[in-house]
Amino acid sequence: MAVLVPGTLWNASSVAASGTVVCTFAAPAFFPRRPANPAGGDALAIWLIGPISALWVLLLVIAAFALFFSLSGRVHFAWAAGIVWLGVLLAAAASMRGATQIVEVAAGQIRRAELDDRANWVGSLKIAAMRFSSTELESELESLAERVRFASNEKVGITPPENKRITALIDEIRGVPARAPDEVKALIGQVDELLLTREQALQRARSFG
């Protein structure tokens, strides 16, 4: 490139723009390559292909514009494009981190039919908690997930009738809009009541078993 471009056009903006182009081409080597989730297979790795490809193309286009502006003498536009390139990179990294967490949890439930109800409930509550991140509901949902995790195991061949209702309530929690925290709190209270009833039913089943 140094041979093709006259020396008079090389300045701080053109060097920076060239750097963004080089970094963009080199970026795929540093993109995350997460191992396949044993429970969810390659779902996460497959999902990452789309966002990462789109991000790489967008960064490449912005870097190309930055280089074009710098070599055509429009230095201010070149610096603006460089700043946009950096902003897109940082914003995409932050948003992709949150989205990846949700996909990772969901991928772990791909064998849902083979898991017991408690494992399914915990996974669903963790996904719901991510939707209410940095709020009071996030900690309440995580606390509920812990209570579910340490709830009593079911006896072989015995499924408490409360299980279906708990599953339905947790599915409702996942579908509640983020703008309706009071509805989520009411559902959490109902789940807690059913967990207590379920615990008592399992204790009676063990005492008569």
C-alpha positions as CSV (number, residue, x, y, z in Angstrom):
1,M,0.0,0.0,0.0
2,A,2.9,2.3,0.7
3,V,4.0,1.9,-2.9
4,L,0.6,2.6,-4.4
5,V,-0.2,5.6,-2.3
6,P,1.8,8.9,-2.7
7,G,3.8,9.9,0.4
8,T,1.9,13.2,0.6
9,L,-1.3,11.3,1.5
10,W,0.2,9.5,4.4
11,N,-0.7,11.3,7.6
12,A,-2.0,10.3,11.1
13,S,-5.6,9.7,9.8
14,S,-4.5,7.5,6.9
15,V,-2.2,5.5,9.2
16,A,-5.0,5.0,11.7
17,A,-7.5,4.0,9.0
18,S,-5.0,1.5,7.6
19,G,-4.7,0.1,11.1
20,T,-8.4,-0.4,11.3
21,V,-8.4,-2.2,8.0
22,V,-5.6,-4.5,9.1
23,C,-7.2,-5.1,12.5
24,T,-10.5,-6.0,10.8
25,F,-8.9,-8.5,8.5
26,A,-7.0,-10.0,11.5
27,A,-10.1,-10.0,13.8
28,P,-11.5,-13.4,13.0
29,A,-8.4,-15.0,14.5
30,F,-9.3,-13.5,17.8
31,F,-13.1,-14.1,17.8
32,P,-14.3,-16.4,20.5
33,R,-14.4,-20.1,19.7
34,R,-16.4,-21.6,22.5
35,P,-16.4,-25.4,22.9
36,A,-19.5,-27.3,22.3
37,N,-21.8,-27.5,25.2
38,P,-22.0,-31.2,26.2
39,A,-25.7,-30.9,27.0
40,G,-26.7,-28.6,24.1
41,G,-24.4,-29.8,21.4
42,D,-23.1,-27.2,18.9
43,A,-26.0,-24.8,19.3
44,L,-23.9,-21.9,20.8
45,A,-21.1,-22.3,18.2
46,I,-23.6,-22.3,15.4
47,W,-25.4,-19.3,16.7
48,L,-22.2,-17.3,17.0
49,I,-21.5,-17.7,13.2
50,G,-24.3,-15.2,12.2
51,P,-23.5,-12.3,14.6
52,I,-19.8,-12.6,14.2
53,S,-20.0,-12.7,10.4
54,A,-22.3,-9.6,10.4
55,L,-20.0,-7.8,12.8
56,W,-16.9,-8.5,10.7
57,V,-18.6,-7.3,7.4
58,L,-19.8,-4.1,9.2
59,L,-16.4,-3.4,10.6
60,L,-14.7,-4.0,7.3
61,V,-17.1,-1.6,5.5
62,I,-16.5,1.2,8.1
63,A,-12.7,0.6,8.0
64,A,-12.8,0.9,4.2
65,F,-14.7,4.2,4.4
66,A,-12.2,5.5,6.9
67,L,-9.3,4.6,4.6
68,F,-11.1,6.1,1.6
69,F,-11.8,9.4,3.4
70,S,-8.2,9.7,4.7
71,L,-6.6,9.1,1.3
72,S,-9.0,11.6,-0.4
73,G,-8.0,14.3,2.0
74,R,-11.2,14.3,4.1
75,V,-9.4,13.9,7.4
76,H,-12.4,14.8,9.7
77,F,-14.6,12.2,8.0
78,A,-11.8,9.6,8.3
79,W,-11.4,10.2,12.1
80,A,-15.2,10.1,12.5
81,A,-15.3,6.7,10.7
82,G,-12.5,5.5,12.9
83,I,-14.4,6.5,16.1
84,V,-17.6,4.8,14.7
85,W,-15.5,1.6,14.0
86,L,-14.3,1.5,17.6
87,G,-17.8,2.3,19.0
88,V,-19.4,-0.5,16.9
89,L,-16.7,-2.9,18.1
90,L,-17.2,-2.1,21.8
91,A,-21.0,-2.0,21.6
92,A,-21.2,-5.3,19.7
93,A,-18.8,-7.0,22.2
94,A,-21.0,-5.9,25.1
95,S,-24.4,-6.9,23.6
96,M,-23.0,-10.2,22.2
97,R,-21.7,-11.1,25.7
98,G,-25.3,-10.8,27.2
99,A,-26.9,-12.6,24.2
100,T,-24.3,-15.4,24.4
101,Q,-25.2,-16.0,28.0
102,I,-28.8,-16.5,27.2
103,V,-28.1,-18.8,24.2
104,E,-25.6,-20.8,26.4
105,V,-28.2,-21.4,29.0
106,A,-30.8,-22.3,26.4
107,A,-28.4,-24.7,24.7
108,G,-27.9,-26.5,27.9
109,Q,-31.6,-27.4,27.9
110,I,-31.6,-29.0,24.5
111,R,-32.2,-32.4,26.2
112,R,-35.1,-31.1,28.1
113,A,-37.1,-34.3,28.0
114,E,-34.3,-36.2,29.7
115,L,-34.0,-33.7,32.6
116,D,-36.1,-33.7,35.7
117,D,-38.6,-30.9,36.3
118,R,-36.3,-29.0,38.8
119,A,-33.4,-28.8,36.3
120,N,-35.9,-27.4,33.7
121,W,-37.2,-24.9,36.2
122,V,-33.7,-23.7,37.2
123,G,-32.7,-23.2,33.6
124,S,-35.9,-21.2,32.8
125,L,-35.5,-19.0,35.9
126,K,-31.9,-18.2,35.0
127,I,-33.1,-17.1,31.5
128,A,-35.8,-15.0,33.1
129,A,-33.3,-13.4,35.5
130,M,-31.1,-12.3,32.6
131,R,-34.1,-10.4,31.1
132,F,-34.3,-8.4,34.3
133,S,-30.5,-7.8,34.8
134,S,-29.4,-5.1,37.2
135,T,-32.8,-5.0,38.9
136,E,-34.3,-6.2,42.1
137,L,-36.2,-8.9,40.2
138,E,-32.9,-10.4,39.0
139,S,-31.9,-11.3,42.6
140,E,-35.4,-12.5,43.4
141,L,-35.5,-14.8,40.4
142,E,-32.0,-16.1,41.2
143,S,-33.0,-16.8,44.8
144,L,-36.0,-18.7,43.5
145,A,-33.8,-20.7,41.2
146,E,-31.6,-21.6,44.3
147,R,-34.7,-22.7,46.3
148,V,-35.8,-24.8,43.3
149,R,-32.3,-26.3,43.0
150,F,-32.3,-27.5,46.6
151,A,-36.0,-28.7,46.6
152,S,-36.6,-32.3,47.4
153,N,-36.0,-35.0,44.8
154,E,-39.0,-36.9,43.6
155,K,-39.5,-40.6,44.3
156,V,-39.1,-42.9,41.3
157,G,-42.5,-43.2,39.6
158,I,-44.1,-40.4,41.6
159,T,-44.6,-36.9,40.1
160,P,-46.3,-34.4,42.5
161,P,-49.4,-32.8,40.9
162,E,-47.9,-29.4,41.7
163,N,-45.1,-29.9,39.1
164,K,-47.4,-29.1,36.1
165,R,-48.7,-25.9,37.8
166,I,-45.1,-24.8,38.7
167,T,-44.0,-25.4,35.1
168,A,-46.9,-23.3,33.8
169,L,-46.1,-20.4,36.3
170,I,-42.4,-20.3,35.4
171,D,-43.3,-20.3,31.7
172,E,-45.6,-17.3,32.5
173,I,-42.6,-15.6,34.3
174,R,-40.5,-16.0,31.2
175,G,-43.2,-14.4,29.1
176,V,-44.0,-11.4,31.3
177,P,-42.7,-8.1,29.8
178,A,-39.9,-6.3,31.5
179,R,-42.2,-3.4,32.3
180,A,-44.4,-5.5,34.6
181,P,-42.3,-6.3,37.6
182,D,-45.3,-6.6,40.0
183,E,-46.8,-9.4,37.9
184,V,-43.5,-11.3,38.1
185,K,-43.4,-10.8,41.9
186,A,-46.9,-12.2,42.2
187,L,-45.9,-15.3,40.1
188,I,-42.8,-15.8,42.3
189,G,-45.0,-15.9,45.3
190,Q,-47.3,-18.5,43.7
191,V,-44.3,-20.6,42.8
192,D,-43.0,-20.5,46.4
193,E,-46.4,-21.6,47.7
194,L,-46.5,-24.5,45.3
195,L,-43.0,-25.5,46.2
196,L,-44.0,-25.7,49.8
197,T,-47.0,-27.8,49.0
198,R,-44.9,-30.0,46.8
199,E,-42.3,-30.5,49.6
200,Q,-45.1,-31.5,52.0
201,A,-46.5,-34.0,49.5
202,L,-43.1,-35.6,48.9
203,Q,-42.5,-35.9,52.7
204,R,-45.9,-37.6,53.1
205,A,-45.1,-40.0,50.2
206,R,-41.7,-40.9,51.9
207,S,-43.3,-41.5,55.2
208,F,-45.9,-43.9,53.7
209,G,-43.3,-45.4,51.3
